[in-house]
């Protein structure tokens, strides 16, 4: 079958690929520990499930407006007002089928052939593919371990060309857990404003932050930056609702309108009952978001200490999200491998531990370990990794 060039050029999601391989080994009866998960391991809080069920029982089982129910847009707008102290009207909010599809729709609405989008590395795997699917050109700027994997204003400035349309910022970051301070955002924002760039601020891990950190959106820094920023967020990670597929964008009304038009011809609307669940998520609070955050923080602290004891491993301690992203280059070479991907594959084959190679995130010396699993499982996986390293060195 001849396929379109755009899909031929697609790189399959490395996170989904490793999860599939781990599942396959599990199905064959192997005792696999998967640290590849990109989703919280908790069930969705009951009050949210109840709200969705009730909505269906009450007959809310039909289409909604393409960019979401007015009551959900209001809940999102109230959330942004309360958490970020930012005001958005209904025509500045787009609700879509998960933050991933919201981003996809955004790039489709924004980019023309050859338009450049600056993507700091390490990046979330879908950004480059989504930019390419919209005929855009990803421009990578390397994040270094020494600067906590964060983009500097100088780096941003030198990556900008006459074709640059947008910059993607993901704070806290998947995969590094790095988070930008208000001062850092201000400095980056000045460069973005000077060059009239749109800032795509992916804040999906906003609620999962640790060590007393506070989250700042670049849109909060000034009214000029708010006007140049489109915030992306959703309930997947904060409320353990990955399967519900509800995410949103907040920003310029013209862009939101274009995204809404696109959605009206693609998804029609995000699933109606899931929207009712999301309304409950944003308007009620039974404390479960904070309980889940605390569980993640506890795991992070225990797991991090153990991880950095593996010979050769270095790791910037994450400030948010639920991943560790260590540099394993020295360990891999000491084990006799030249390639981190091959080491990851051997680890899965021999010790049945599934990690995600950093190559898919633009960081080929690193691996991603998700601690969205029980601490016991995580620590057992680290013991297996230690054993693997010991037998190979
Ligand atoms: N942005 C980042 C950085 C992510 O890690 C993810 C999910 O893994 C998403 C967006 C997409 O989230 P959603 O489940 O809302 O599509």
Boltz pocket constraint, residues with backbone or C-beta under 6 A from the ligand:
constraints:
  - pocket:
      binder: B
      contacts: [[A, 38], [A, 97], [A, 98], [A, 99], [A, 100], [A, 101], [A, 124], [A, 170], [A, 172], [A, 173], [A, 174], [A, 202], [A, 204], [A, 233], [A, 234], [A, 235], [A, 236], [A, 242], [A, 246], [A, 247]]
      max_distance: 6.0
